[in-house]
Amino acid sequence: MVSIDVWNASVDFPIFDAKSRSLKKAVLGKVGGHIGTDTKIPVIEALKDITLSLHDGDRVALVGHNGAGKSTLLRLLSGIYEPITGGSKIVGKIAPVFDLGVGMDPEISGIENIMIRGLFLGMTRKQMEKRVDDIAEFSELGDFLQMPLRAYSTGMRVRLALGIVTSIDPEILILDEGIGAVDAAFMDKARNRLIDLVKRSGLLVFASHQDDLLLELCNSAIWMDGGRMKMQGSLREVLTAYKGRDPYENLSPEMLARLGVEQVAGGDSR
Ligand SMILES: Nc1ncnc2c1ncn2[C@@H]1O[C@H](COP(=O)(O)OP(=O)(O)OP(=O)(O)O)[C@@H](O)[C@H]1O
């Protein structure tokens, strides 16, 4: 069984080379964590007093404005950041996918990158060897898999990275929105793989600004605001409060059917 527990956790970023004059204006800004200027060195309070408990089967969407603390929270949940107050306990192997390009080496071939990236995501070499054909078929890269990655176009790299990421068997999957930032046509092809990936994972936390992807992959949500958890609840409830409208309202009949939602009005059918 996998789980993540976080209690009273805060994460600060001290900024040693900040310009103090411009900071006076910046504290009036609308986005980003609170900037503490009590000390000599300004400190960005990216997360403040976070307490949450996630378990097997949870598919949690993280929503909030730019700078609200979503990515910082994902790094805390992955064990990459240590909180300065409180604590965290992670049970299970984490597969963090923050940026599709991270962990890819331009000087080695596509095949070698499949192995390295797989290891980085918690898989063994043997497991990745079994997945090479599947990744090759999905990415449609053919003989390019023998070429060094530097010979790939941007889109080809994304195909490979998405093929690798969606081939793993994660215990805890932590996704940042970068995964949704591929072209629409390819995303359509990747969508089903992504859904299968989430089904295979024990626990998902996914930060994104894309409602349709969140509706497809998640069943609960946390709304981050200024480094704090403003609301936690069912996905529909939280998205409605955050956006000021029901997220299902503007969906096409096809999308509603895909999500298994028969009617927009009424209770949350997810
Ligand atoms: N490495 C860092 N060094 C300094 N400050 C940081 C760092 N990472 C994040 N911050 C600050 O922490 C706050 C939260 O940032 P974070 O990246 O978690 O927001 P986010 O909700 O993911 O935003 P977005 O939707 O724009 O990606 C912001 O005020 C940001 O300026």
The ligand as an SDF file (V2000), in Angstrom:
LIG
                    3D

 31 33  0  0  0  0  0  0  0  0999 V2000
   13.6720   27.4500   -6.9430 N   0  0  0  0  0  0  0  0  0  0  0  0
   13.0100   28.5200   -6.4820 C   0  0  0  0  0  0  0  0  0  0  0  0
   13.6910   29.5850   -5.9640 N   0  0  0  0  0  0  0  0  0  0  0  0
   13.0210   30.6420   -5.4970 C   0  0  0  0  0  0  0  0  0  0  0  0
   11.6790   30.7740   -5.5010 N   0  0  0  0  0  0  0  0  0  0  0  0
   10.9610   29.7780   -6.0000 C   0  0  0  0  0  0  0  0  0  0  0  0
   11.5740   28.5990   -6.5320 C   0  0  0  0  0  0  0  0  0  0  0  0
   10.5900   27.7700   -6.9720 N   0  0  0  0  0  0  0  0  0  0  0  0
    9.4220   28.3980   -6.7360 C   0  0  0  0  0  0  0  0  0  0  0  0
    9.6440   29.6140   -6.1420 N   0  0  0  0  0  0  0  0  0  0  0  0
    8.6060   30.5490   -5.6970 C   0  0  0  0  0  0  0  0  0  0  0  0
    7.6750   29.8160   -4.9300 O   0  0  0  0  0  0  0  0  0  0  0  0
    6.3440   30.2100   -5.2170 C   0  0  0  0  0  0  0  0  0  0  0  0
    5.5590   28.9900   -5.6870 C   0  0  0  0  0  0  0  0  0  0  0  0
    6.0550   28.5890   -6.9640 O   0  0  0  0  0  0  0  0  0  0  0  0
    5.5680   27.2720   -7.7110 P   0  0  0  0  0  0  0  0  0  0  0  0
    6.4940   27.0270   -8.8610 O   0  0  0  0  0  0  0  0  0  0  0  0
    5.4040   26.1970   -6.7190 O   0  0  0  0  0  0  0  0  0  0  0  0
    4.1320   27.7430   -8.2430 O   0  0  0  0  0  0  0  0  0  0  0  0
    3.0980   27.0200   -9.2360 P   0  0  0  0  0  0  0  0  0  0  0  0
    1.7800   27.0330   -8.5400 O   0  0  0  0  0  0  0  0  0  0  0  0
    3.6390   25.7120   -9.6810 O   0  0  0  0  0  0  0  0  0  0  0  0
    3.0380   28.0640  -10.4460 O   0  0  0  0  0  0  0  0  0  0  0  0
    2.7950   27.8650  -12.0260 P   0  0  0  0  0  0  0  0  0  0  0  0
    1.3410   27.5220  -12.2320 O   0  0  0  0  0  0  0  0  0  0  0  0
    3.1180   29.2230  -12.5580 O   0  0  0  0  0  0  0  0  0  0  0  0
    3.7560   26.8000  -12.5130 O   0  0  0  0  0  0  0  0  0  0  0  0
    6.4230   31.3430   -6.2380 C   0  0  0  0  0  0  0  0  0  0  0  0
    6.2970   32.5740   -5.5560 O   0  0  0  0  0  0  0  0  0  0  0  0
    7.8120   31.2060   -6.8350 C   0  0  0  0  0  0  0  0  0  0  0  0
    8.3030   32.4970   -7.1100 O   0  0  0  0  0  0  0  0  0  0  0  0
  1  2  1  0
  2  3  1  0
  2  7  2  0
  3  4  2  0
  4  5  1  0
  5  6  2  0
  6  7  1  0
  6 10  1  0
  7  8  1  0
  8  9  2  0
  9 10  1  0
 10 11  1  0
 11 12  1  0
 11 30  1  0
 12 13  1  0
 13 14  1  0
 13 28  1  0
 14 15  1  0
 15 16  1  0
 16 17  2  0
 16 18  1  0
 16 19  1  0
 19 20  1  0
 20 21  2  0
 20 22  1  0
 20 23  1  0
 23 24  1  0
 24 25  2  0
 24 26  1  0
 24 27  1  0
 28 29  1  0
 28 30  1  0
 30 31  1  0
M  END
$$$$
